């Protein structure tokens, strides 16, 4: 990643400015984020629910527990786009 290619101004931000930047990045790259989401997270959640069919509470708990992994699916392409790269 090259700092010269960054697409946003690098500076300290307040919490609300950081949220606004994240929302605008998500809106700009909505299709790319949800393609990755639907290709990975949805099948994984369905598989977890199929395995935990008799104990749906455990399935919901497992999906919630794996939430940090699900967030990386969206954050990876956004971080690449912020630095001007095209994620694969």
N, C-alpha and C positions, 0 to 999 in steps of 0.2 A: 504494500500500500504506500502510495506516494502522497505526502501531505500537500503537495502543490496541486493535486487534482481534486481536492475536497470540494464538494458541491454546496456546502453550507459554511457560514462564517464560524470559525472556531473561536469561542470566547466563553467565559463563565456565564451560565444562564440560570435564571430563577426556575423554580419548579414548574410554573405555568408555561414559561417559554420552552422548556424542554418537552413538556407534554404537547405543546402546539407543534413543535418541530417533528416529533414522532408521528403525530396524526397527519401532518402534511406529507411526510415521507410515505406513510402507509397508503394515503389516498393516491399519491402519484404512482405507486408500484403495486396497486391492489391485485391485479391479475397475476403477477409473478408470485406474490406471497400466497395467494389462495390456491394456485396450482400446486405448489409444494405442500401446502396444508392438506389438500384433498388427496394428494398422492401418498402421504405418509401417515398423518395423524388419524384420519378417518378410518382407514383399514386397520390400524393398530388398535383403535378403540373398539371397533367391531370384533376383532379377534379377542380382546380382553373380555368383552361381554359374552362371547361364545364360550370361552374357557370357564368363566365364572357364572354360567347360566343358573346354577342352583343357588348362588349367593350373590345376587345383584348388588348388594351393599358393598361387598368386597371388591367387586368390579368397579363401582363408582369410586371407592377409596383408592384403588390402584391407579385409575385414570387421573384422579386429583393429585396423587403422590408423584406421578410422572410429569406433572405440568411444567416443571423447568425444562424438560427435554422438548416438550411441544413448543415452548416459546422460542427455542433456538431455531426451529424451522422457519419462523418468520424473521427473526433477528439477523440470521446469516445473510440473506439476500439484501436486506436493508443496509447492513454494514458495508457490504461490497458496493452497492450503488452510491452510498454516501461518499466513497472515495473514488468514484468514477470507473469502477470495474464492472464487468458484466458477469454475474454469477452463472455457473453451469449447473 
